[in-house]
Structures are given as structure tokens and as C-alpha cells.
Amino acid sequence: MNVTIPPGLDPGVRADLVAREKEYCRDLQRSGEWAHIWRCAGQYANLSVFDVADNEALHRILWNLPLFPYLSVEITPLAQHPSDLAAD
């Protein structure tokens, strides 16, 4: 996910969006739906892994992100690899 917040956005509005995004993200991590999140070094971006039941659940999560209007999202569905130790 790449984040592009308009430079002219009111600082108070920006701070509120970022705070709500952080809390929403943490709630989803606690529930297990947001399984992993990594910062992309040198960018206002992250790489995330979601563990959800279906596409509708992922859609709901993404659309409810407070920063969603300012995100560029690329989605790659993943499946467990048969050589993964956890596959045994």
C-alpha cells in the first residue's frame, strides 16, 4: 500500500486520520485478520499480509481504512507453498 496524503490537507485532519488508521490496524492485528505489516524503507508505504475468509472480507477491511482515499493498493492472493515447513 502506497500512501499519498495531499500536501495541503489540514494538519489536524491528517493527524486524526493517521491516529484512526493506527488504531484500526492494531485492532485488525489483534483479531488476526491483519497477519503481518512491514514498512517499505524510504517510502510512505507498507507491505501487508491479511488472513481473511474471502475477497469480501478483504474489501471490507480495505474500504474501512481511514486513509483508504489516499492509498494505492496492489493485491496479490497467496496460498501456502507445499515446501513450507508449516504445510506438514
ZISUL-V360918 format. One line per field, one symbol per residue. burial: I if it has 24 or more other ideal C-beta (glycine too) atoms within 12 Angstrom, else O. Layout:
BEGIN
burial = ???
END
This chain:
BEGIN
burial = IOIOIOOOOOOOOOOOIOOOIOOIIOOIOOOOIIOOOOOOOOOOOIOIOIOOOOOOOIOOIIOOIIIOOOIOIOOOOOOOOOOOOOOO
END
